[in-house]
């Protein structure tokens, strides 16, 4: 426990130091001015820039309010500018009884004050309170840091279950994913089913954050087995609905569900069988067509009801083309109504069937950093090529 005593009067320093020694405090350091105090905790005199980037080892400062060159209030304001110093509790030691001055000191960042002449009982009570509050704050900061570290690890695990780009002679599948927070509720995956058939799914769990990501990870854990066992869109969506409804959580206040678009692409028959469960419409651009075919919703989201009835739709293609699957976070980044958002999306996604990562990132993903976005954003791009004749 390190306490810094700051006073331009040596006698006051001696008095306070002796009181603290008798109470068992041994790690005591002193400064004769506010400027010296700032330098001791890592702030330079010339421009108030940090001398040492590390956290100060001072646990508490007893700071005289009235000193030459720089008073305690100004010094307190300077300390508050630095994130790694502002949590050091500062107790003002003052002979001033002016309530406005004391209020100014507290507004500047001081946590408490004691008046001269020093009352030992009062001083120790205020020091113990300040140190107890600091200890609690430090505990919360350490806990929050542990949580942040664990969230980052969880995000790495979550990202690891996402499918890697697929590049074949007859098909390519790529994706860009940007969560709104460390963890998110979007999930995409694709599987080679053999004989020129490929399964692709994109889903968007209700909400985002830890709870949505946990539900999302559960779906990820059963997805491969479900797709490879049932394959066909109707059966896969029904099985996912059954599995999701098995997650019974007592006293669950919110009913979670997810929208999804799942498709099986047969590159030999050149056919796409799909089910859209409440998801934004996928866009299919074929050949030179400027307007895409929309693969719109044909059943309700997964997890809303015990049973889900869905009839798969089919789309055939003859020429090269590309499919764009996306979550609604991509639409919400565009100002305007739904029609205007969709028009912007179509303009950006048109213009060739080859995957164009940088233009897509510039159009949809460059912008606000994580934590300042309203929703997760995901784009899955499927290029359908001629392949072998």
NUKEDO-281392 format. One line per field, with one value per residue: x, z, y of N, C-alpha, C in turn; residue in one letter; residue number from 1. Coordinates in steps of 0.1 Angstrom, whole numbers. Layout:
BEGIN
n.px <- [X|...]
n.pz <- [Z|...]
n.py <- [Y|...]
ca.px <- [X|...]
ca.pz <- [Z|...]
ca.py <- [Y|...]
c.px <- [X|...]
c.pz <- [Z|...]
c.py <- [Y|...]
residuo <- [a|...]
num <- [NUM|...]
***
This chain:
BEGIN
n.px <- [8|8|12|10|21|15|26|35|45|68|64|37|38|54|37|15|27|37|13|3|23|20|-3|3|10|36|48|54|55|67|60|69|55|28|36|59|46|31|51|61|42|42|38|48|63|64|45|24|24|26|52|58|44|32|10|6|22|11|-13|-29|-35|-27|-34|-24|-44|-39|-12|19|27|12|-20|-37|-62|-60|-39|-53|-72|-55|-45|-69|-71|-59|-63|-52|-45|-66|-81|-68|-74|-78|-74|-82|-63|-69|-69|-88|-121|-140|-169|-175|-149|-143|-163|-155|-130|-139|-154|-133|-122|-113|-118|-125|-121|-101|-98|-75|-65|-51|-72|-67|-84|-105|-90|-79|-102|-113|-92|-93|-118|-115|-95|-108|-129|-113|-101|-123|-131|-108|-110|-133|-125|-104|-119|-136|-117|-109|-132|-134|-111|-119|-141|-129|-114|-135|-147|-127|-130|-156|-153|-137|-154|-166|-170|-143|-132|-146|-133|-139|-140|-165|-179|-177|-174|-176|-171|-178|-176|-188|-190|-212|-204|-179|-188|-213|-244|-247|-243|-226|-222|-209|-210|-195|-213|-208|-207|-211|-228|-237|-242|-254|-256|-270|-275|-293|-293|-318|-313|-281|-248|-237|-257|-271|-250|-243|-266|-262|-238|-246|-263|-243|-229|-245|-249|-234|-238|-266|-270|-255|-268|-296|-298|-317|-335|-361|-362|-338|-342|-365|-354|-334|-352|-364|-342|-334|-357|-354|-338|-346|-351|-354|-376|-371|-370|-371|-380|-360|-351|-343|-336|-331|-315|-313|-297|-294|-272|-270|-246|-244|-269|-276|-292|-310|-321|-340|-348|-362|-363|-378|-359|-339|-343|-324|-302|-301|-281|-280|-262|-262|-282|-296|-313|-318|-330|-352|-348|-371|-388|-403|-413|-418|-396|-370|-375|-396|-420|-433|-434|-425|-435|-426|-421|-399|-383|-374|-348|-336|-307|-289|-267|-236|-234|-242|-249|-261|-261|-272|-273|-297|-283|-267|-285|-295|-275|-278|-293|-328|-359|-371|-371|-354|-330|-327|-324|-299|-283|-286|-274|-247|-240|-243|-226|-208|-197|-176|-159|-154|-136|-125|-139|-165|-160|-155|-179|-198|-187|-166|-162|-179|-163|-163|-188|-200|-217|-251|-259|-250|-231|-232|-221|-225|-211|-217|-204|-214|-202|-192|-178|-171|-181]
n.pz <- [0|-11|-3|-12|-1|-3|1|6|29|52|79|80|64|80|102|91|81|104|117|100|100|127|124|110|83|60|36|24|5|-4|-16|-24|-38|-62|-88|-86|-76|-98|-116|-103|-105|-132|-151|-171|-165|-184|-206|-197|-206|-207|-188|-181|-194|-180|-154|-124|-93|-70|-45|-31|-28|-7|-8|-6|-7|-12|-27|-39|-74|-86|-77|-56|-67|-95|-101|-96|-116|-138|-134|-138|-165|-175|-183|-170|-146|-133|-115|-91|-58|-45|-18|-5|14|35|47|41|45|28|11|-16|-27|-18|-30|-57|-57|-53|-77|-94|-92|-68|-42|-16|14|40|68|81|114|114|122|137|139|121|97|93|91|67|49|51|40|14|4|6|-12|-35|-37|-42|-67|-82|-81|-96|-121|-127|-129|-150|-170|-172|-181|-206|-218|-219|-236|-259|-265|-268|-291|-309|-310|-319|-344|-356|-363|-385|-420|-443|-473|-503|-532|-563|-595|-606|-588|-564|-531|-509|-480|-459|-427|-400|-367|-344|-318|-296|-296|-317|-335|-360|-385|-408|-432|-453|-473|-490|-507|-525|-558|-573|-558|-534|-501|-486|-460|-443|-414|-390|-358|-334|-320|-306|-292|-261|-253|-277|-293|-279|-284|-311|-313|-304|-325|-345|-336|-342|-368|-391|-389|-391|-417|-434|-429|-435|-457|-478|-483|-469|-449|-435|-424|-408|-390|-377|-365|-347|-331|-320|-305|-285|-267|-238|-215|-183|-170|-190|-203|-228|-260|-281|-315|-350|-382|-414|-444|-465|-488|-514|-539|-570|-592|-615|-625|-626|-607|-581|-550|-524|-491|-475|-444|-431|-437|-450|-486|-507|-534|-568|-595|-628|-658|-680|-668|-653|-632|-603|-595|-568|-540|-520|-487|-476|-455|-419|-393|-378|-348|-337|-334|-324|-346|-380|-411|-444|-478|-502|-527|-561|-584|-616|-636|-665|-674|-664|-631|-600|-565|-538|-504|-473|-441|-422|-411|-430|-447|-429|-426|-445|-451|-453|-466|-467|-495|-507|-494|-504|-531|-531|-522|-543|-564|-556|-555|-581|-613|-623|-619|-605|-574|-555|-532|-519|-530|-519|-492|-489|-497|-478|-453|-442|-418|-389|-358|-340|-316|-320|-339|-349|-355|-363|-393|-423|-453|-479|-507|-537|-564|-595|-618|-652|-653|-659|-690]
n.py <- [-12|20|53|87|118|151|183|217|225|214|207|199|177|160|156|143|120|108|101|82|63|53|40|19|21|19|23|51|81|113|146|180|198|204|200|184|162|154|147|125|106|102|123|149|181|201|198|183|158|121|107|81|52|32|19|39|31|42|42|60|95|121|154|187|215|243|256|270|280|258|249|224|217|222|204|181|181|177|151|137|136|114|81|59|69|82|67|67|74|107|126|157|180|206|240|257|268|273|266|266|263|238|223|227|213|187|184|185|160|150|126|130|151|165|186|211|221|187|161|131|108|114|117|91|76|85|79|51|46|56|39|14|17|20|-5|-21|-10|-16|-44|-49|-38|-56|-80|-73|-71|-97|-109|-96|-106|-133|-131|-124|-147|-165|-153|-159|-187|-189|-178|-197|-218|-210|-215|-220|-202|-216|-229|-241|-257|-254|-238|-211|-200|-174|-152|-123|-111|-93|-87|-69|-67|-83|-109|-126|-131|-142|-167|-187|-213|-239|-270|-297|-319|-339|-353|-330|-314|-289|-277|-247|-224|-196|-179|-159|-151|-140|-108|-98|-104|-120|-139|-145|-154|-178|-194|-195|-209|-234|-242|-243|-265|-287|-285|-295|-323|-324|-313|-331|-354|-351|-334|-324|-293|-289|-309|-304|-279|-284|-303|-286|-269|-286|-294|-270|-263|-281|-270|-262|-237|-229|-204|-186|-154|-143|-153|-170|-171|-178|-164|-178|-188|-216|-236|-260|-265|-278|-284|-298|-304|-278|-264|-248|-255|-243|-230|-203|-191|-168|-149|-121|-116|-136|-127|-134|-132|-137|-144|-116|-102|-73|-70|-87|-121|-127|-146|-152|-151|-181|-194|-194|-180|-201|-219|-205|-219|-252|-269|-267|-258|-261|-255|-264|-242|-240|-231|-228|-225|-214|-200|-185|-171|-153|-156|-136|-137|-124|-107|-88|-67|-56|-43|-24|-5|13|44|53|39|5|-3|16|8|-18|-13|0|-20|-39|-24|-23|-50|-59|-62|-81|-115|-126|-129|-101|-89|-65|-42|-50|-49|-22|-11|-20|-27|-12|13|23|13|-20|-23|2|-2|-11|-37|-71|-78|-96|-111|-134|-147|-164|-177|-190|-211|-221|-245|-280|-293]
ca.px <- [0|17|5|18|17|19|24|47|49|74|58|24|42|59|26|6|35|38|0|1|32|15|-15|8|14|50|52|50|64|63|63|67|47|19|44|67|37|27|63|63|32|44|33|59|59|63|33|15|24|30|66|58|31|26|2|14|20|5|-26|-37|-27|-31|-30|-27|-52|-33|3|24|28|0|-27|-41|-73|-55|-32|-63|-78|-46|-45|-81|-70|-52|-72|-46|-43|-78|-87|-61|-82|-72|-80|-77|-60|-71|-73|-99|-134|-149|-177|-173|-136|-143|-171|-146|-121|-146|-157|-121|-118|-110|-129|-129|-112|-99|-94|-64|-55|-55|-78|-62|-95|-111|-81|-78|-115|-114|-83|-97|-129|-110|-88|-117|-135|-104|-100|-135|-130|-98|-115|-143|-117|-98|-130|-141|-107|-109|-144|-131|-102|-126|-149|-120|-111|-148|-149|-118|-136|-168|-149|-131|-164|-171|-164|-133|-136|-146|-130|-140|-141|-178|-185|-169|-182|-168|-179|-173|-184|-184|-200|-213|-196|-170|-196|-224|-254|-247|-235|-226|-214|-212|-206|-195|-221|-204|-214|-214|-238|-231|-251|-249|-266|-267|-286|-292|-300|-324|-304|-266|-241|-234|-268|-273|-238|-244|-275|-256|-228|-253|-267|-231|-225|-253|-252|-228|-245|-279|-270|-250|-277|-309|-294|-327|-339|-372|-358|-328|-349|-373|-345|-329|-362|-366|-330|-335|-367|-349|-331|-356|-344|-365|-378|-366|-379|-372|-380|-351|-353|-333|-340|-321|-317|-305|-299|-286|-268|-266|-239|-245|-283|-277|-305|-308|-333|-338|-359|-359|-371|-380|-346|-339|-342|-311|-303|-295|-278|-276|-258|-261|-294|-293|-322|-317|-341|-351|-352|-378|-392|-414|-418|-415|-383|-368|-376|-408|-431|-428|-433|-423|-440|-419|-420|-387|-385|-363|-344|-327|-298|-282|-255|-229|-241|-238|-259|-257|-269|-268|-281|-303|-274|-262|-295|-297|-264|-282|-304|-339|-368|-366|-369|-341|-319|-325|-319|-285|-277|-285|-264|-234|-238|-242|-214|-198|-200|-164|-158|-146|-136|-122|-151|-175|-157|-156|-193|-206|-181|-157|-170|-178|-157|-171|-194|-207|-227|-263|-262|-240|-232|-226|-223|-220|-211|-216|-202|-217|-194|-195|-172|-169|-193]
ca.pz <- [0|-12|-1|-16|7|-11|8|5|43|57|91|77|59|91|111|84|80|117|120|92|105|139|120|103|69|59|22|23|-2|-2|-26|-18|-47|-71|-100|-82|-75|-112|-122|-96|-110|-146|-159|-172|-161|-196|-214|-191|-213|-198|-188|-180|-199|-171|-143|-113|-81|-59|-42|-26|-27|2|-16|-1|-17|-15|-29|-50|-88|-90|-65|-56|-76|-109|-102|-96|-129|-147|-131|-143|-179|-178|-180|-161|-133|-128|-104|-78|-50|-40|-6|-4|28|33|58|36|49|17|6|-30|-30|-15|-41|-69|-55|-56|-91|-102|-92|-55|-36|-2|19|55|71|90|118|111|132|134|137|108|86|91|86|53|42|50|31|0|0|4|-25|-46|-38|-49|-81|-88|-83|-107|-133|-130|-133|-163|-179|-174|-190|-219|-224|-222|-247|-271|-268|-273|-304|-318|-311|-328|-358|-361|-368|-398|-432|-451|-487|-512|-546|-572|-609|-610|-578|-554|-520|-500|-471|-451|-415|-391|-356|-338|-306|-297|-300|-325|-337|-374|-387|-422|-434|-466|-473|-503|-506|-534|-571|-578|-549|-523|-492|-481|-451|-436|-404|-381|-345|-329|-311|-307|-280|-256|-254|-291|-297|-273|-292|-324|-312|-303|-339|-352|-331|-347|-382|-400|-388|-397|-432|-441|-427|-441|-470|-485|-475|-460|-438|-427|-416|-398|-380|-370|-356|-336|-322|-313|-295|-274|-257|-228|-205|-173|-167|-201|-205|-242|-269|-292|-328|-360|-396|-422|-458|-467|-502|-520|-553|-578|-603|-626|-630|-626|-600|-567|-541|-512|-482|-468|-432|-425|-439|-462|-498|-514|-547|-578|-607|-638|-670|-681|-662|-644|-621|-597|-590|-554|-533|-508|-476|-479|-442|-407|-387|-370|-334|-332|-331|-323|-359|-391|-424|-455|-491|-509|-540|-570|-594|-625|-643|-676|-676|-651|-622|-586|-555|-526|-492|-464|-430|-423|-407|-442|-451|-419|-427|-455|-447|-462|-463|-472|-509|-509|-489|-513|-543|-529|-521|-557|-572|-552|-558|-595|-620|-625|-611|-598|-561|-554|-517|-515|-532|-510|-479|-490|-498|-467|-440|-437|-411|-374|-352|-332|-304|-324|-349|-344|-358|-370|-408|-430|-468|-485|-522|-543|-579|-602|-631|-662|-649|-669|-698]
ca.py <- [0|32|66|99|129|163|196|226|228|202|203|192|163|152|153|133|108|101|95|70|52|47|32|7|23|21|27|65|89|127|156|193|206|196|197|173|150|149|140|112|96|100|134|159|195|210|198|174|145|110|102|66|48|21|24|43|22|50|38|71|108|132|165|200|223|256|255|280|276|250|244|210|216|222|192|170|181|171|137|131|135|102|70|49|75|88|59|69|83|119|133|171|184|220|249|265|264|278|254|266|257|223|217|227|203|174|184|183|146|145|118|134|161|167|200|214|211|173|152|118|99|117|114|76|71|89|71|37|45|58|27|3|20|18|-19|-26|-6|-24|-58|-48|-36|-69|-89|-69|-74|-112|-111|-92|-116|-145|-129|-124|-161|-170|-149|-167|-200|-187|-175|-209|-227|-205|-222|-213|-200|-227|-226|-252|-253|-251|-230|-205|-194|-165|-145|-113|-112|-82|-86|-56|-68|-94|-121|-122|-141|-146|-179|-192|-226|-246|-283|-304|-331|-348|-354|-317|-308|-281|-271|-234|-218|-184|-177|-147|-153|-128|-101|-101|-104|-133|-149|-149|-162|-191|-202|-197|-220|-246|-246|-247|-278|-297|-282|-304|-336|-322|-311|-343|-365|-348|-328|-316|-281|-290|-318|-298|-268|-290|-308|-275|-264|-296|-294|-257|-263|-289|-261|-257|-229|-225|-190|-178|-143|-140|-165|-168|-178|-173|-165|-186|-193|-228|-240|-270|-261|-289|-277|-307|-301|-264|-261|-244|-258|-235|-226|-190|-191|-154|-142|-112|-123|-138|-121|-142|-125|-147|-138|-102|-96|-62|-71|-101|-128|-126|-158|-146|-159|-190|-200|-185|-183|-213|-218|-198|-228|-265|-275|-258|-263|-254|-262|-258|-237|-244|-221|-234|-215|-219|-192|-181|-161|-153|-154|-129|-139|-114|-105|-75|-56|-50|-33|-13|5|23|53|52|28|-8|-3|23|0|-29|-7|3|-34|-45|-17|-27|-64|-62|-58|-92|-127|-129|-124|-88|-86|-51|-34|-53|-43|-7|-7|-25|-31|-2|23|23|1|-28|-16|14|-7|-16|-51|-78|-78|-107|-112|-146|-146|-177|-176|-202|-210|-231|-258|-290|-295]
c.px <- [9|9|15|13|23|15|36|52|55|68|45|27|46|47|18|14|35|24|-1|11|26|3|-10|11|28|55|47|60|59|67|60|59|38|27|53|58|34|39|65|53|32|39|44|54|57|50|22|14|30|45|67|44|24|18|10|11|15|-9|-35|-29|-34|-26|-34|-34|-45|-18|7|26|16|-7|-32|-53|-69|-47|-42|-69|-68|-45|-57|-81|-65|-60|-66|-42|-55|-85|-80|-69|-73|-80|-74|-75|-60|-74|-84|-112|-145|-156|-176|-160|-136|-152|-163|-136|-127|-150|-145|-116|-114|-122|-134|-120|-112|-94|-83|-70|-60|-60|-75|-74|-102|-103|-80|-91|-117|-104|-88|-109|-125|-103|-97|-125|-126|-102|-111|-135|-120|-102|-125|-135|-110|-108|-134|-130|-106|-121|-141|-121|-109|-135|-141|-117|-124|-150|-139|-124|-148|-164|-143|-141|-169|-163|-154|-138|-136|-143|-129|-141|-155|-185|-174|-178|-173|-177|-171|-182|-179|-194|-201|-206|-186|-176|-208|-233|-256|-238|-237|-218|-218|-205|-206|-202|-218|-213|-219|-225|-232|-243|-246|-260|-261|-278|-283|-300|-306|-314|-289|-260|-240|-245|-271|-262|-238|-254|-269|-246|-234|-257|-254|-227|-233|-255|-247|-235|-259|-279|-266|-260|-290|-308|-305|-332|-350|-368|-348|-334|-358|-365|-339|-339|-364|-354|-331|-345|-364|-342|-342|-348|-355|-364|-371|-375|-381|-371|-371|-355|-343|-340|-328|-325|-307|-308|-290|-284|-263|-259|-240|-259|-285|-291|-302|-321|-330|-351|-354|-369|-370|-368|-348|-337|-328|-313|-295|-294|-273|-273|-256|-273|-290|-302|-321|-330|-340|-356|-358|-383|-404|-418|-413|-401|-382|-368|-388|-419|-425|-426|-431|-426|-433|-418|-408|-390|-372|-361|-334|-319|-291|-268|-248|-237|-236|-250|-253|-266|-263|-277|-286|-294|-268|-272|-296|-286|-267|-294|-315|-348|-363|-363|-356|-329|-316|-320|-304|-277|-275|-275|-250|-230|-238|-229|-204|-200|-188|-165|-149|-146|-135|-134|-163|-173|-159|-171|-201|-200|-171|-165|-168|-172|-167|-176|-202|-217|-239|-265|-250|-242|-225|-230|-217|-222|-208|-215|-205|-211|-197|-190|-171|-182|-195]
c.pz <- [0|-12|-4|-8|0|-3|7|19|49|70|89|72|71|100|104|84|93|121|112|96|117|136|112|89|68|46|19|15|-2|-14|-20|-27|-56|-84|-97|-81|-89|-118|-115|-101|-126|-156|-159|-169|-173|-203|-209|-199|-204|-200|-188|-184|-189|-160|-131|-101|-69|-57|-37|-25|-17|-3|-10|-11|-22|-15|-40|-63|-93|-78|-67|-66|-91|-111|-103|-110|-139|-146|-138|-158|-184|-173|-169|-147|-126|-116|-91|-70|-44|-29|-5|11|27|46|54|40|39|10|-9|-35|-29|-26|-54|-68|-58|-70|-99|-101|-78|-49|-23|2|35|57|82|102|117|124|128|131|124|96|83|86|71|44|40|40|17|-5|-2|-9|-37|-48|-45|-64|-88|-91|-95|-121|-137|-135|-147|-174|-182|-183|-204|-226|-228|-234|-260|-275|-274|-287|-314|-320|-321|-342|-364|-367|-381|-410|-439|-465|-495|-526|-554|-586|-613|-600|-569|-543|-511|-491|-464|-439|-405|-379|-350|-324|-307|-302|-308|-328|-351|-376|-402|-423|-448|-465|-487|-501|-515|-547|-575|-570|-537|-515|-487|-472|-445|-426|-395|-369|-340|-319|-315|-294|-274|-257|-268|-296|-292|-281|-306|-324|-311|-317|-347|-348|-337|-363|-392|-400|-394|-412|-439|-440|-435|-454|-475|-476|-465|-448|-429|-418|-405|-387|-371|-360|-344|-326|-314|-302|-283|-263|-248|-217|-195|-171|-178|-204|-220|-250|-280|-304|-338|-374|-403|-436|-461|-481|-505|-535|-560|-591|-616|-633|-631|-620|-586|-560|-528|-503|-475|-456|-426|-428|-450|-475|-503|-528|-557|-591|-617|-652|-670|-675|-652|-631|-615|-595|-575|-548|-520|-498|-480|-466|-430|-401|-379|-355|-328|-327|-330|-336|-369|-404|-435|-467|-499|-523|-548|-580|-603|-632|-654|-678|-663|-644|-609|-577|-543|-515|-482|-452|-430|-418|-419|-448|-442|-420|-437|-450|-458|-458|-469|-487|-513|-505|-499|-526|-542|-529|-535|-565|-569|-555|-572|-601|-621|-615|-602|-584|-560|-539|-514|-518|-523|-496|-479|-490|-485|-453|-434|-430|-396|-369|-344|-320|-308|-335|-343|-345|-364|-385|-414|-445|-472|-500|-528|-558|-585|-616|-640|-658|-661|-677|-699]
c.py <- [12|44|78|111|142|176|204|229|215|197|195|178|154|147|141|119|101|95|82|59|45|38|20|9|27|26|41|73|103|135|170|203|197|192|185|160|145|142|126|102|95|110|145|173|204|210|188|161|134|108|87|61|38|28|28|33|29|45|49|83|116|145|178|208|236|255|265|273|269|245|230|208|214|208|180|169|174|156|130|129|121|89|61|56|80|80|60|79|95|125|147|174|199|227|258|259|268|266|254|260|242|216|217|216|189|173|181|169|141|137|122|146|160|181|201|222|197|167|138|108|101|114|99|70|73|81|57|36|46|45|15|5|17|3|-25|-23|-14|-39|-58|-47|-49|-79|-86|-72|-89|-115|-107|-102|-129|-143|-129|-139|-168|-166|-156|-181|-199|-185|-188|-219|-222|-212|-213|-211|-214|-223|-239|-248|-248|-241|-224|-199|-187|-158|-134|-112|-101|-81|-72|-56|-79|-107|-117|-134|-145|-159|-183|-205|-232|-260|-289|-317|-342|-348|-340|-309|-301|-276|-258|-229|-205|-181|-165|-149|-140|-122|-103|-100|-118|-143|-154|-158|-176|-200|-205|-208|-233|-251|-250|-261|-290|-296|-292|-318|-335|-321|-324|-354|-363|-342|-319|-305|-283|-298|-311|-287|-274|-296|-297|-269|-273|-295|-281|-257|-273|-281|-255|-250|-224|-210|-181|-167|-139|-153|-162|-176|-173|-174|-172|-187|-204|-233|-252|-267|-274|-283|-286|-304|-287|-260|-257|-247|-251|-234|-213|-189|-177|-145|-132|-120|-124|-132|-130|-134|-135|-140|-123|-95|-85|-64|-86|-108|-129|-140|-154|-156|-168|-198|-191|-189|-196|-211|-211|-208|-243|-272|-264|-264|-255|-262|-256|-253|-240|-233|-228|-222|-222|-213|-190|-171|-161|-150|-146|-131|-130|-113|-91|-64|-49|-40|-21|-2|16|31|51|41|15|-9|4|15|-12|-24|-5|-11|-40|-38|-21|-41|-68|-59|-69|-103|-131|-122|-112|-84|-72|-42|-37|-48|-28|-3|-10|-25|-20|9|22|11|-7|-21|-4|10|-12|-31|-57|-77|-89|-107|-125|-145|-160|-174|-190|-201|-221|-245|-267|-292|-310]
residuo <- [x|x|x|x|x|x|x|x|x|x|x|x|x|x|x|x|x|x|x|x|x|x|x|x|x|x|x|x|x|x|x|x|x|x|x|x|x|x|x|x|x|x|x|x|x|x|x|x|x|x|x|x|x|x|x|x|x|x|x|x|x|x|x|x|x|x|x|x|x|x|x|x|x|x|x|x|x|x|x|x|x|x|x|x|x|x|x|x|x|x|x|x|x|x|x|x|x|x|x|x|x|x|x|x|x|x|x|x|x|x|x|x|x|x|x|x|x|x|x|x|x|x|x|x|x|x|x|x|x|x|x|x|x|x|x|x|x|x|x|x|x|x|x|x|x|x|x|x|x|x|x|x|x|x|x|x|x|x|x|x|x|x|x|x|x|x|x|x|x|x|x|x|x|x|x|x|x|x|x|x|x|x|x|x|x|x|x|x|x|x|x|x|x|x|x|x|x|x|x|x|x|x|x|x|x|x|x|x|x|x|x|x|x|x|x|x|x|x|x|x|x|x|x|x|x|x|x|x|x|x|x|x|x|x|x|x|x|x|x|x|x|x|x|x|x|x|x|x|x|x|x|x|x|x|x|x|x|x|x|x|x|x|x|x|x|x|x|x|x|x|x|x|x|x|x|x|x|x|x|x|x|x|x|x|x|x|x|x|x|x|x|x|x|x|x|x|x|x|x|x|x|x|x|x|x|x|x|x|x|x|x|x|x|x|x|x|x|x|x|x|x|x|x|x|x|x|x|x|x|x|x|x|x|x|x|x|x|x|x|x|x|x|x|x|x|x|x|x|x|x|x|x|x|x|x|x|x|x|x|x|x|x|x|x|x|x|x|x|x|x|x|x|x|x|x|x|x|x|x|x|x|x|x|x|x|x|x|x|x]
num <- [1|2|3|4|5|6|7|8|9|10|11|12|13|14|15|16|17|18|19|20|21|22|23|24|25|26|27|28|29|30|31|32|33|34|35|36|37|38|39|40|41|42|43|44|45|46|47|48|49|50|51|52|53|54|55|56|57|58|59|60|61|62|63|64|65|66|67|68|69|70|71|72|73|74|75|76|77|78|79|80|81|82|83|84|85|86|87|88|89|90|91|92|93|94|95|96|97|98|99|100|101|102|103|104|105|106|107|108|109|110|111|112|113|114|115|116|117|118|119|120|121|122|123|124|125|126|127|128|129|130|131|132|133|134|135|136|137|138|139|140|141|142|143|144|145|146|147|148|149|150|151|152|153|154|155|156|157|158|159|160|161|162|163|164|165|166|167|168|169|170|171|172|173|174|175|176|177|178|179|180|181|182|183|184|185|186|187|188|189|190|191|192|193|194|195|196|197|198|199|200|201|202|203|204|205|206|207|208|209|210|211|212|213|214|215|216|217|218|219|220|221|222|223|224|225|226|227|228|229|230|231|232|233|234|235|236|237|238|239|240|241|242|243|244|245|246|247|248|249|250|251|252|253|254|255|256|257|258|259|260|261|262|263|264|265|266|267|268|269|270|271|272|273|274|275|276|277|278|279|280|281|282|283|284|285|286|287|288|289|290|291|292|293|294|295|296|297|298|299|300|301|302|303|304|305|306|307|308|309|310|311|312|313|314|315|316|317|318|319|320|321|322|323|324|325|326|327|328|329|330|331|332|333|334|335|336|337|338|339|340|341|342|343|344|345|346|347|348|349|350|351|352|353|354|355|356|357|358|359|360|361|362|363|364|365|366|367|368|369|370|371|372|373|374|375|376|377|378|379|380|381|382|383|384|385|386|387|388|389]
***
